[in-house]
Structure formats: structure tokens, C-alpha cells
Amino acid sequence: MAERGEDAATQASDLPQWLSGRAVATEQVSIVPEDRSLVALFFALDTQWHHHPLAGVRMGINYAAITPTAEIMGISMTPAMLFDLRIMESAALSAFARKARR
């Protein structure tokens, strides 16, 4: 993970090391430079998912955690970034559901 004081773009470039051992990539994905901080923020929110109390399945990101996490990372949130995070959240929830059905 990036050292304290580094900007979000630098943190995003460190994602492969940060995620090593946590996930197995099945395909390589390119992240355009203007989306690196958004992707870094999404991964930084990985401990902020709401889970169903009985089923244990993920239900969505804790939106109250987005702004403080972004601020700590030096990211200025915009409405467009929130919209993009919601798209990523929806895609992740779909992927989690597919995995659970297997």
C-alpha cells in the first residue's frame, strides 16, 4: 500500500501489490489514468460493505464511509464519482451473486 502522503494516483498504481493474496485475477484489466483514484477508492472501501445479518451476503457499500475514506486518500469527491462508485458497486454485487449461486 502507498506510504502516507502519497496521492491517490500513486496509491492506485500500487493496487496489484496491495491486492496480492486477496484475489485471483482471471483477466488483465487496464485502468485509464483519470479513473485510477476512483478505483483505488473503491478498493479502499472493501471493508465497508453492509452484509445481510442472517444470510451474510453483501447488500451494498456503507455510503457514510465514502467521503471520509476519500478525504484520507486525498481524493475530492464529485457527484460523478459517486455515480461511478454506484455502478462499480452494482457490478460487484452482481459478481458476488453469481459466485454465490455456483
Helices and strands as residue ranges (DSSP letters): H 8-13, H 15-19, G 33-35, H 36-44, G 45-47, E 49-51, E 58-61, G 63-65, H 66-73, H 79-101
